[in-house]
Amino acid sequence: MPDTTDDPGHGAAEPRWLDDDQMRSWLRLQAVIGLLPGLLDQQLRRDADLTHFEYLVLAMLSEAPGRELQMSALARLTNSTLPRLSHVAKRLEERGLVARCAAPRDRRATVARLTDDGWDKLVLSAPGHARTVLENVYDDLDADDVAALSAVLAKILVHVDPNDTFGREHPR
């Protein structure tokens, strides 16, 4: 019979439960996770004819050296699967916002590059996106709240993003 002393599913240890304060904050976090993406998507679709994910792809490319990244790196930065990213990149390419080509050092890999039209689209859509983020996340927070939020999120990211894919220490 296998040793199950460390397996909480076999009665060796009491299950851990959230206390009332943890449950309250967990439900609030779930609400933010569920509602905020829709608000961001709604504003970007209305004002820029972009989804939030398309905006994120353009934004990540805009911050990369030469405004280009290998698709695999872009997938990591956008927390996307390669097939999903490829589908979105194809749509962005059809609209002239992104160009894709074989990587110069590895012809098997594909590089995505932000075009001038893609840059212009990002520049035009960024103020509305920033306004939506400010109105829905930061306007009711003071500087101490923002610092506390950042510190708490960094602690959570240590567990949910142990490889620091999304850059807990991003300078901006």
Order of alpha helices (4+ residues) and beta strands (2+ residues): alpha-alpha-beta-alpha-alpha-beta-beta-alpha-alpha
